[in-house]
Amino acid sequence: MSVTPLVRVQSEDFDAQAEAARLTEGRKDVGAIVSFTGLCRDESGTLSALELEHYPGMAEAELTRIASEAIDRWPLTGLTVVHRFGKIPPGENIVLVIAASSHRRAAFEAADFLMDFLKTRAPFWKKEHLVSGDSSSWVEAKSVDDKDAERWLKSGSTD
């Protein structure tokens, strides 16, 4: 059975439990669900919000490309990727990845792969809004995120 990933980019919050239930509803072949929910941190009380910007259409296409590669690499029974944009206060959801498979290893690896490449390849830009009211600043990419993603290149391509 061919799996088509569900990919959404939205300003509204999401319900991780409802998204997971959608992947298992009426299914007897799912043996594992692995999910990752990324939340906005307050950065030790200094952050009032994180603003995420994206290019509509381009962001969805890239997320779909990354999700499709995960489906090609692992025997998944379902895959959901939801990424928010807009101004997100600390404590709120930013990103959700749910990988479903007959076996846990595939679900864990696919979710891990997706997050590594969402961090490095997804076309989102983050701006920090500070509690102090000081000017907002764009968040720089982190080399540790690139290093995390590099480990997947040994066993296949993401280009």
Protein Blocks (a to p, Z undefined) as FASTA:
>chain_A
ZZdddddddfbdcdfklmmmmmmgopakbcbdcdddddddeeholagbdcddddehjlmm
mmmmmmmmmmmmpccfbdcddddedjddehiafbdcddddfbfklmmmmmmmmmmmmmmm
mccddddddfklpacddddddfklmmmmmmmmmnocfZZ
